[in-house]
Amino acid sequence: MNLAIEDTRVNERADYIPAAIPADDADSCDEMAIPAELGGMRLDQALAKLFPEHSRSRLQAWLKDGLIRVDGVSPDARRKVWGGECIEIDAPPSPELGAALPEDIPLRCVYEDADILVIDKPVGLVVHPGNGNWSGTLLNALLHRDPALAAVPRAGIVHRLDKDTSGLMVVARTLAAQTELVRQLQARSVKRHYWALAQGRLAAGGTVDAPIGRHPAQRVRMAVVGSGRPAVTHYRVVESFARCTLLECRLETGRTHQIRVHMAHLGHPLVGDPVYGQRRTGDPRLDGFGRQALHAFRLGLVHPRTGEAMEWSVPMALDLAALLDVLREGGA
């Protein structure tokens, strides 16, 4: 069973185009008097009303760190205000300010021309700045490698891989290229194939056609839910072991965590998946693998300027290849 790349569809805009980097927060000293109409409120509640651009958790952290003063002293968050008190906030520099700074982070580029870059993303590299990861991302690395990308939204990033998923990504170097690549993503004509090592034995390949949306109780997870968006994953068995199966997966849609969620839905979560694969396998070689065993090894698209059909492949990530070698040598 060969999964012809011509049949692959992936990556819809809502799942792969990151949101714009948040606007800069105020980074200097803010000073104002408590309005009389806020009299009787707790300080933290009054601050939330006065500074809606900051989250409550951020304001509470600043109170704890002594960065907020009331009439010159550092107060308790629960004290009441009565109106007329002088509030001073010495806001520290916002972490978002580092989100668009170039950083010297090595990148392996497998193809480049004036319009696109194709990179082999390593394990552990976050694609786009976000909460908790305002620096050290692919975006920062791209800006260092090509400063002209500062003129392209999101430094040319048009789709994502999870932090601990390795493999091929395309980046646009011009606005025109980015617009065309986004159009291809929306049309599901960009083609991506993955190696995935799933827990358990799968006897044959198949298709998972199950909608994906936010988990109803655990908002950091995705799940198969009736109210989710359509999601289709095709897979074939490449190699079988005693407690796991190597699969080639191709995406007909491109939902967040799609392969990870669909394999878990089948009862075969990916080896090493910390979110969807918490069940132990009983094999220390598999249980010791430090990330989800997923690698984007093939990418195909139409060049945004020339119209030429192009395709790239990369070898399996070293850690995943090493695990498979160990399994083969051990007769697993």
C-alpha positions in Angstrom: 0.0 0.0 0.0 1.7 3.2 -1.2 0.5 6.5 0.1 0.9 8.5 -3.1 1.9 12.1 -2.3 -0.4 13.4 -5.0 -3.4 12.4 -2.9 -2.3 14.2 0.2 -4.1 17.3 1.5 -3.1 19.2 4.6 -3.0 22.4 6.6 -6.0 24.7 6.8 -5.4 28.3 7.7 -7.2 28.3 11.1 -5.0 25.6 12.5 -1.6 26.6 11.0 -1.5 30.4 10.7 -0.3 31.8 14.1 -2.0 34.8 15.5 -0.1 38.1 15.3 2.4 38.8 18.0 0.6 40.7 20.8 1.0 44.4 21.0 3.6 45.8 23.3 2.5 46.3 26.8 3.3 49.5 28.7 6.9 49.3 29.8 7.4 52.5 31.8 6.1 53.9 35.1 2.3 54.3 35.1 0.9 56.7 37.7 -2.7 57.7 38.5 -5.1 58.3 41.3 -7.8 55.8 42.3 -11.1 57.2 41.1 -13.8 57.7 43.7 -16.2 55.3 42.0 -13.8 52.4 42.8 -13.8 53.2 46.5 -14.5 50.1 48.6 -12.9 47.7 46.1 -10.0 45.4 46.9 -6.8 46.8 45.5 -6.3 43.9 43.0 -9.9 44.4 41.7 -9.4 48.2 41.3 -6.1 47.6 39.5 -7.8 45.2 37.0 -10.3 48.0 36.2 -7.6 50.7 35.9 -5.2 48.6 33.8 -7.3 46.2 31.6 -4.3 45.8 29.2 -2.6 43.7 31.9 -4.0 40.4 33.2 -4.9 40.0 36.8 -2.2 37.4 37.3 0.4 39.8 36.0 -0.8 42.6 38.2 -0.8 40.3 41.3 2.7 39.2 40.5 3.8 42.8 40.3 2.2 43.5 43.6 4.0 40.5 45.1 7.3 41.8 43.6 6.8 45.3 45.0 6.5 46.9 41.5 3.1 48.5 42.5 3.0 51.1 45.2 0.0 52.9 46.8 0.9 56.2 48.3 4.5 55.2 48.1 4.3 51.8 49.9 3.9 48.3 48.7 0.5 47.1 49.8 -1.3 43.8 50.1 -3.5 42.8 47.2 -6.5 42.5 49.5 -6.4 45.9 51.1 -9.3 48.2 50.2 -9.0 51.4 48.4 -11.3 54.4 49.0 -10.5 56.8 46.1 -7.8 59.4 45.8 -4.8 57.1 46.5 -1.8 57.5 44.2 -1.0 54.3 42.3 2.5 53.8 40.8 3.4 50.8 38.6 7.0 50.2 37.5 6.2 47.7 34.8 9.1 45.5 33.8 9.9 45.1 30.1 7.3 42.8 28.5 8.6 39.5 27.4 6.7 40.0 24.1 9.3 42.6 23.2 11.8 39.8 22.5 9.4 37.9 20.3 10.6 39.7 17.1 14.3 39.9 17.8 16.9 37.9 15.8 18.7 35.2 17.6 21.6 33.1 16.4 19.9 29.7 16.4 21.3 27.1 13.9 18.9 26.0 11.2 19.3 23.2 8.7 18.0 24.5 5.3 17.4 21.8 2.7 16.3 24.3 0.0 16.3 28.0 -0.6 15.7 30.5 -3.3 14.5 34.1 -3.5 10.9 33.1 -2.6 11.0 30.2 -0.1 13.1 28.4 2.5 12.5 24.8 3.4 14.0 23.8 6.7 14.4 20.6 8.7 13.1 21.6 12.1 14.9 20.0 15.0 13.3 18.6 18.1 12.7 21.1 20.8 12.4 24.2 18.7 9.2 26.2 19.2 7.9 27.6 15.9 6.3 30.8 16.9 6.6 33.0 20.0 3.8 32.6 22.5 3.1 32.4 26.2 6.2 31.0 28.0 8.2 31.0 24.8 8.9 34.6 23.8 12.4 33.9 22.6 14.5 31.0 21.3 11.9 30.2 18.5 12.1 29.5 14.8 10.8 33.0 14.2 13.8 34.4 16.1 16.2 32.1 14.2 14.7 33.1 10.8 15.1 36.8 11.5 18.8 36.2 12.3 19.3 34.1 9.2 17.5 36.5 6.9 16.9 40.0 8.4 14.7 40.9 5.4 12.0 38.5 6.8 11.2 41.3 9.3 9.2 42.8 6.5 7.1 39.7 6.0 4.3 38.9 8.6 5.4 36.3 11.1 8.8 36.2 9.4 7.2 34.1 6.6 5.9 31.3 8.8 2.8 29.8 7.2 2.4 26.5 9.2 3.6 24.8 12.3 5.1 21.7 13.8 4.8 21.0 17.5 7.9 21.8 19.6 8.9 18.2 19.8 7.9 17.1 16.3 10.8 17.2 13.9 10.9 17.6 10.1 10.2 19.7 7.1 8.6 23.1 7.1 8.3 25.8 4.3 8.8 29.5 5.0 7.9 32.3 2.6 10.6 35.0 2.0 8.3 37.5 0.3 4.7 38.7 1.0 3.7 37.4 -2.4 5.1 33.9 -1.7 3.4 33.9 1.7 0.0 34.8 0.2 0.3 32.0 -2.4 1.4 29.4 0.1 -1.5 30.3 2.4 -3.8 29.9 -0.6 -2.3 26.4 -1.1 -2.7 25.5 2.5 -6.3 26.6 2.4 -6.9 24.5 -0.7 -5.3 21.5 1.0 -2.8 21.1 -1.8 0.4 21.2 0.2 1.5 17.6 0.8 3.1 16.3 4.0 4.0 12.8 5.1 5.1 11.7 8.6 6.8 8.8 10.2 5.0 7.9 13.4 5.8 5.2 15.9 2.5 4.2 17.6 2.1 2.1 20.7 0.8 -1.5 20.2 0.4 -3.6 17.1 -1.6 -2.4 14.1 -2.4 -5.2 11.7 -3.1 -3.0 8.7 -3.3 0.5 7.5 -6.5 2.6 7.3 -8.1 5.9 7.7 -9.3 7.9 10.7 -12.2 10.2 9.9 -13.0 11.9 13.2 -13.6 15.6 14.0 -11.1 17.3 16.3 -11.7 20.2 18.7 -10.7 21.4 22.1 -11.0 18.8 24.9 -14.2 19.7 26.8 -12.5 19.5 30.2 -8.8 19.9 29.6 -8.4 23.0 27.5 -4.6 22.4 26.7 -5.5 19.2 24.9 -7.3 18.5 21.7 -9.7 15.6 21.3 -12.1 13.8 19.0 -15.4 15.6 19.7 -18.7 15.7 17.8 -18.5 19.5 17.7 -15.0 19.5 16.3 -13.8 20.4 12.8 -13.5 17.6 10.2 -10.2 15.7 10.4 -9.0 12.9 8.2 -5.7 11.0 8.6 -4.5 8.1 6.3 -1.9 5.7 7.6 -0.1 2.5 6.5 2.0 0.0 8.4 5.7 0.2 7.6 7.2 -2.1 10.2 5.9 -4.0 13.2 7.5 -4.7 16.6 6.3 -6.5 19.7 4.8 -3.4 21.4 4.8 -0.7 18.7 4.2 -0.1 15.0 6.0 2.2 12.6 3.5 4.1 10.4 3.6 6.4 7.5 0.8 9.0 7.9 -0.5 11.5 5.5 -3.0 14.2 6.3 -6.1 15.0 4.4 -6.8 17.9 6.8 -4.4 19.7 9.1 -5.8 20.1 12.6 -3.8 20.9 15.7 -2.1 17.7 17.0 -4.1 15.7 14.4 -1.9 12.6 14.1 -1.3 12.5 17.8 -5.1 12.8 18.6 -6.2 10.3 15.9 -3.7 7.6 16.9 -4.7 8.0 20.6 -8.4 7.8 19.5 -7.6 4.4 17.9 -6.0 3.2 21.1 -2.5 3.5 19.7 -1.0 6.8 21.0 2.4 7.7 19.8 5.4 6.5 21.7 6.8 9.2 24.0 3.7 11.5 23.7 3.5 13.3 27.0 0.0 14.6 26.4 -1.9 11.8 24.6 0.2 8.7 25.3 0.5 8.5 29.1 -0.1 4.7 29.1 3.1 2.8 29.7 4.1 0.1 27.2 6.1 -2.1 29.5 9.2 -1.7 27.3 11.8 0.7 28.9 13.2 1.5 25.5 9.9 2.9 24.4 8.9 4.4 27.8 12.3 6.2 27.9 11.8 8.0 24.6 11.7 11.7 25.4 9.2 13.1 23.0 6.4 12.1 20.7 7.8 9.8 18.0 6.7 11.9 15.0 8.8 13.2 12.1 7.6 15.1 9.0 9.8 13.5 6.4 8.3 14.6 3.0 6.9 17.9 1.8 5.4 18.8 -1.6 4.0 22.0 -2.9 3.8 24.2 -6.0 6.4 26.9 -6.1 4.6 30.2 -5.4 6.3 32.1 -8.2 7.3 29.6 -10.9 4.3 27.2 -10.6 6.7 24.2 -10.6 5.7 21.2 -8.5 8.4 20.6 -5.9 9.1 17.9 -3.3 11.6 17.3 -0.6 12.5 14.4 1.7 14.7 14.2 4.7 16.1 11.2 6.6 14.4 10.2 9.8 15.4 12.2 12.9 18.4 10.7 14.6 16.7 9.9 17.9 13.8 8.1 16.3 16.1 6.2 13.9 18.3 5.1 16.8 15.3 3.8 18.7 14.2 1.8 15.8 17.7 0.3 15.4 17.6 -0.7 19.1 14.3 -2.4 18.6 15.5 -4.3 15.6 18.7 -5.4 17.3 16.8 -6.5 20.3 14.3 -8.5 18.2 11.4 -6.5 19.6 
